[in-house]
Amino acid sequence: MSSFDNKISKNMWRVVFYERRQNRVQMDRTGPWLPQKQLAMNWAQWFAEQGYFVALQDQAGTLERLHQGLPA
């Protein structure tokens, strides 16, 4: 393994934004990748307080819903 491989984080997180359109909920946008889950959670909470529907996504693509009714 090279030194470059050692610097790549295997635990990146980002905020995913959802948009409600009539009776449908769809993924609208994603934020930048962040190196710590807590940092992504802080941003997600801030955006939720502003009225956005958000979830967290890890580097493997798994979504962690922060609002009921969002797709998994």
Buried (B, 14 or more C-beta within 10 A) or exposed (E): EEEEEEEEEEEBBBBBBBEEEEEEBEBEEEBEEBEEBEEBBEBBEEBBEEEBBBBBBBEEEEBBBBEEEBEE
